[in-house]
Amino acid sequence: MSFTQIEYGVTDGIATLTLNRPERLNAFTFTMRSELIDAFDRADADDSVRAVVVTGAGRAFCAGADLGGGGETFGRADDGRSESVDGAPRDGGGTVALRIAASLKPVIGAINGAAVGVGVTMTLPMDIRIAADGARFGFVFARRGIVTEAASSWFLPRIVGISQAMEWAATGRLFPAAEALEGRLVSRVCPADELLPAAYALAREIADNTSGVSVAAIRRLMWSGLSAASPWEAHAADSRLMAELGGAADAVEGVTSFLEKRPARFTMKVSEADVPFWPANPYGD
């Protein structure tokens, strides 16, 4: 599909996904939802992509759902698609969040400006979030008479703790990047002109030095481990993947390159690796 509300490009192993409705502060629409899902599908299918950087065009990251439809905006949750969950139309932000969660490539959020509503909840399944010093955040749902979405009731307390999550969600207030850093919503705050260089430096560190198959497997272990019943369950998953990958080509190369004191040349492809990643999402994301 050709994109109209996002931009997608790949350079030197790094995919950049830019929310691109700057005249509407990159407000989220059903079209944007479909394009985001398609972009992550493309990134996963492209073995040249080693990391994904997500940012926004203009002065905002994403100002939340497009409210141009007026007071009935959230009453029209079904955009004509047949998908439902427990008899209700699937939450659009949730379909994006689950697709990002299922990514085989690490995802870095470069939050360049306002990230409000779905504009912040869509970032929660990203692996690393860094923000410009002028960015502002808001889980504003209670101020709009709706609930937290995009599976953020699962993601947010695991990232920042239940008390911080409830403070932000119950008040619905806007807060600055410094508070997001203090609350561990983001891992770094940068001057605006240093934000994308910092995101690309992180992506470059991954792309230049690691096995793509290893990173994909580690990503699945980390996210699924958040719901493991015990460390023994995590140990079982670790053991299965170590048995699968320990004798594979990238492991041989990783050890050999270390002993030979040279950069590793990993050759395994994520698309071809026979690795038991976590089960497919039952809703097709």
Secondary structure as a PSIPRED ss2 file (coil, helix, strand):
# PSIPRED VFORMAT (PSIPRED V4.0)

   1 M C   1.000  0.000  0.000
   2 S C   1.000  0.000  0.000
   3 F C   1.000  0.000  0.000
   4 T C   1.000  0.000  0.000
   5 Q C   1.000  0.000  0.000
   6 I E   0.000  0.000  1.000
   7 E E   0.000  0.000  1.000
   8 Y E   0.000  0.000  1.000
   9 G E   0.000  0.000  1.000
  10 V E   0.000  0.000  1.000
  11 T E   0.000  0.000  1.000
  12 D C   1.000  0.000  0.000
  13 G C   1.000  0.000  0.000
  14 I E   0.000  0.000  1.000
  15 A E   0.000  0.000  1.000
  16 T E   0.000  0.000  1.000
  17 L E   0.000  0.000  1.000
  18 T E   0.000  0.000  1.000
  19 L E   0.000  0.000  1.000
  20 N C   1.000  0.000  0.000
  21 R C   1.000  0.000  0.000
  22 P H   0.000  1.000  0.000
  23 E H   0.000  1.000  0.000
  24 R H   0.000  1.000  0.000
  25 L C   1.000  0.000  0.000
  26 N C   1.000  0.000  0.000
  27 A C   1.000  0.000  0.000
  28 F E   0.000  0.000  1.000
  29 T C   1.000  0.000  0.000
  30 F H   0.000  1.000  0.000
  31 T H   0.000  1.000  0.000
  32 M H   0.000  1.000  0.000
  33 R H   0.000  1.000  0.000
  34 S H   0.000  1.000  0.000
  35 E H   0.000  1.000  0.000
  36 L H   0.000  1.000  0.000
  37 I H   0.000  1.000  0.000
  38 D H   0.000  1.000  0.000
  39 A H   0.000  1.000  0.000
  40 F H   0.000  1.000  0.000
  41 D H   0.000  1.000  0.000
  42 R H   0.000  1.000  0.000
  43 A H   0.000  1.000  0.000
  44 D H   0.000  1.000  0.000
  45 A H   0.000  1.000  0.000
  46 D C   1.000  0.000  0.000
  47 D C   1.000  0.000  0.000
  48 S C   1.000  0.000  0.000
  49 V C   1.000  0.000  0.000
  50 R C   1.000  0.000  0.000
  51 A E   0.000  0.000  1.000
  52 V E   0.000  0.000  1.000
  53 V E   0.000  0.000  1.000
  54 V E   0.000  0.000  1.000
  55 T E   0.000  0.000  1.000
  56 G E   0.000  0.000  1.000
  57 A C   1.000  0.000  0.000
  58 G C   1.000  0.000  0.000
  59 R C   1.000  0.000  0.000
  60 A E   0.000  0.000  1.000
  61 F E   0.000  0.000  1.000
  62 C E   0.000  0.000  1.000
  63 A C   1.000  0.000  0.000
  64 G C   1.000  0.000  0.000
  65 A E   0.000  0.000  1.000
  66 D C   1.000  0.000  0.000
  67 L C   1.000  0.000  0.000
  68 G C   1.000  0.000  0.000
  69 G C   1.000  0.000  0.000
  70 G H   0.000  1.000  0.000
  71 G H   0.000  1.000  0.000
  72 E H   0.000  1.000  0.000
  73 T H   0.000  1.000  0.000
  74 F H   0.000  1.000  0.000
  75 G H   0.000  1.000  0.000
  76 R C   1.000  0.000  0.000
  77 A C   1.000  0.000  0.000
  78 D C   1.000  0.000  0.000
  79 D C   1.000  0.000  0.000
  80 G C   1.000  0.000  0.000
  81 R C   1.000  0.000  0.000
  82 S C   1.000  0.000  0.000
  83 E C   1.000  0.000  0.000
  84 S E   0.000  0.000  1.000
  85 V E   0.000  0.000  1.000
  86 D C   1.000  0.000  0.000
  87 G C   1.000  0.000  0.000
  88 A E   0.000  0.000  1.000
  89 P E   0.000  0.000  1.000
  90 R C   1.000  0.000  0.000
  91 D C   1.000  0.000  0.000
  92 G H   0.000  1.000  0.000
  93 G H   0.000  1.000  0.000
  94 G H   0.000  1.000  0.000
  95 T H   0.000  1.000  0.000
  96 V H   0.000  1.000  0.000
  97 A H   0.000  1.000  0.000
  98 L H   0.000  1.000  0.000
  99 R H   0.000  1.000  0.000
 100 I H   0.000  1.000  0.000
 101 A H   0.000  1.000  0.000
 102 A C   1.000  0.000  0.000
 103 S C   1.000  0.000  0.000
 104 L C   1.000  0.000  0.000
 105 K C   1.000  0.000  0.000
 106 P C   1.000  0.000  0.000
 107 V E   0.000  0.000  1.000
 108 I E   0.000  0.000  1.000
 109 G E   0.000  0.000  1.000
 110 A E   0.000  0.000  1.000
 111 I E   0.000  0.000  1.000
 112 N C   1.000  0.000  0.000
 113 G C   1.000  0.000  0.000
 114 A E   0.000  0.000  1.000
 115 A E   0.000  0.000  1.000
 116 V E   0.000  0.000  1.000
 117 G C   1.000  0.000  0.000
 118 V H   0.000  1.000  0.000
 119 G H   0.000  1.000  0.000
 120 V H   0.000  1.000  0.000
 121 T H   0.000  1.000  0.000
 122 M C   1.000  0.000  0.000
 123 T C   1.000  0.000  0.000
 124 L C   1.000  0.000  0.000
 125 P C   1.000  0.000  0.000
 126 M C   1.000  0.000  0.000
 127 D C   1.000  0.000  0.000
 128 I E   0.000  0.000  1.000
 129 R E   0.000  0.000  1.000
 130 I E   0.000  0.000  1.000
 131 A E   0.000  0.000  1.000
 132 A E   0.000  0.000  1.000
 133 D C   1.000  0.000  0.000
 134 G C   1.000  0.000  0.000
 135 A C   1.000  0.000  0.000
 136 R E   0.000  0.000  1.000
 137 F E   0.000  0.000  1.000
 138 G E   0.000  0.000  1.000
 139 F C   1.000  0.000  0.000
 140 V C   1.000  0.000  0.000
 141 F H   0.000  1.000  0.000
 142 A H   0.000  1.000  0.000
 143 R H   0.000  1.000  0.000
 144 R H   0.000  1.000  0.000
 145 G C   1.000  0.000  0.000
 146 I C   1.000  0.000  0.000
 147 V C   1.000  0.000  0.000
 148 T C   1.000  0.000  0.000
 149 E C   1.000  0.000  0.000
 150 A C   1.000  0.000  0.000
 151 A C   1.000  0.000  0.000
 152 S H   0.000  1.000  0.000
 153 S H   0.000  1.000  0.000
 154 W H   0.000  1.000  0.000
 155 F H   0.000  1.000  0.000
 156 L H   0.000  1.000  0.000
 157 P H   0.000  1.000  0.000
 158 R H   0.000  1.000  0.000
 159 I H   0.000  1.000  0.000
 160 V H   0.000  1.000  0.000
 161 G C   1.000  0.000  0.000
 162 I H   0.000  1.000  0.000
 163 S H   0.000  1.000  0.000
 164 Q H   0.000  1.000  0.000
 165 A H   0.000  1.000  0.000
 166 M H   0.000  1.000  0.000
 167 E H   0.000  1.000  0.000
 168 W H   0.000  1.000  0.000
 169 A H   0.000  1.000  0.000
 170 A H   0.000  1.000  0.000
 171 T H   0.000  1.000  0.000
 172 G C   1.000  0.000  0.000
 173 R C   1.000  0.000  0.000
 174 L E   0.000  0.000  1.000
 175 F E   0.000  0.000  1.000
 176 P E   0.000  0.000  1.000
 177 A H   0.000  1.000  0.000
 178 A H   0.000  1.000  0.000
 179 E H   0.000  1.000  0.000
 180 A H   0.000  1.000  0.000
 181 L H   0.000  1.000  0.000
 182 E H   0.000  1.000  0.000
 183 G C   1.000  0.000  0.000
 184 R C   1.000  0.000  0.000
 185 L C   1.000  0.000  0.000
 186 V C   1.000  0.000  0.000
 187 S C   1.000  0.000  0.000
 188 R E   0.000  0.000  1.000
 189 V E   0.000  0.000  1.000
 190 C E   0.000  0.000  1.000
 191 P C   1.000  0.000  0.000
 192 A H   0.000  1.000  0.000
 193 D H   0.000  1.000  0.000
 194 E H   0.000  1.000  0.000
 195 L H   0.000  1.000  0.000
 196 L H   0.000  1.000  0.000
 197 P H   0.000  1.000  0.000
 198 A H   0.000  1.000  0.000
 199 A H   0.000  1.000  0.000
 200 Y H   0.000  1.000  0.000
 201 A H   0.000  1.000  0.000
 202 L H   0.000  1.000  0.000
 203 A H   0.000  1.000  0.000
 204 R H   0.000  1.000  0.000
 205 E H   0.000  1.000  0.000
 206 I H   0.000  1.000  0.000
 207 A H   0.000  1.000  0.000
 208 D H   0.000  1.000  0.000
 209 N H   0.000  1.000  0.000
 210 T C   1.000  0.000  0.000
 211 S C   1.000  0.000  0.000
 212 G H   0.000  1.000  0.000
 213 V H   0.000  1.000  0.000
 214 S H   0.000  1.000  0.000
 215 V H   0.000  1.000  0.000
 216 A H   0.000  1.000  0.000
 217 A H   0.000  1.000  0.000
 218 I H   0.000  1.000  0.000
 219 R H   0.000  1.000  0.000
 220 R H   0.000  1.000  0.000
 221 L H   0.000  1.000  0.000
 222 M H   0.000  1.000  0.000
 223 W H   0.000  1.000  0.000
 224 S H   0.000  1.000  0.000
 225 G H   0.000  1.000  0.000
 226 L C   1.000  0.000  0.000
 227 S C   1.000  0.000  0.000
 228 A C   1.000  0.000  0.000
 229 A C   1.000  0.000  0.000
 230 S C   1.000  0.000  0.000
 231 P H   0.000  1.000  0.000
 232 W H   0.000  1.000  0.000
 233 E H   0.000  1.000  0.000
 234 A H   0.000  1.000  0.000
 235 H H   0.000  1.000  0.000
 236 A H   0.000  1.000  0.000
 237 A H   0.000  1.000  0.000
 238 D H   0.000  1.000  0.000
 239 S H   0.000  1.000  0.000
 240 R H   0.000  1.000  0.000
 241 L H   0.000  1.000  0.000
 242 M H   0.000  1.000  0.000
 243 A H   0.000  1.000  0.000
 244 E H   0.000  1.000  0.000
 245 L H   0.000  1.000  0.000
 246 G C   1.000  0.000  0.000
 247 G C   1.000  0.000  0.000
 248 A C   1.000  0.000  0.000
 249 A H   0.000  1.000  0.000
 250 D H   0.000  1.000  0.000
 251 A H   0.000  1.000  0.000
 252 V H   0.000  1.000  0.000
 253 E H   0.000  1.000  0.000
 254 G H   0.000  1.000  0.000
 255 V H   0.000  1.000  0.000
 256 T H   0.000  1.000  0.000
 257 S H   0.000  1.000  0.000
 258 F H   0.000  1.000  0.000
 259 L H   0.000  1.000  0.000
 260 E C   1.000  0.000  0.000
 261 K C   1.000  0.000  0.000
 262 R C   1.000  0.000  0.000
 263 P C   1.000  0.000  0.000
 264 A C   1.000  0.000  0.000
 265 R C   1.000  0.000  0.000
 266 F C   1.000  0.000  0.000
 267 T C   1.000  0.000  0.000
 268 M C   1.000  0.000  0.000
 269 K C   1.000  0.000  0.000
 270 V C   1.000  0.000  0.000
 271 S C   1.000  0.000  0.000
 272 E C   1.000  0.000  0.000
 273 A C   1.000  0.000  0.000
 274 D C   1.000  0.000  0.000
 275 V C   1.000  0.000  0.000
 276 P C   1.000  0.000  0.000
 277 F C   1.000  0.000  0.000
 278 W C   1.000  0.000  0.000
 279 P C   1.000  0.000  0.000
 280 A C   1.000  0.000  0.000
 281 N C   1.000  0.000  0.000
 282 P C   1.000  0.000  0.000
 283 Y C   1.000  0.000  0.000
 284 G C   1.000  0.000  0.000
 285 D C   1.000  0.000  0.000
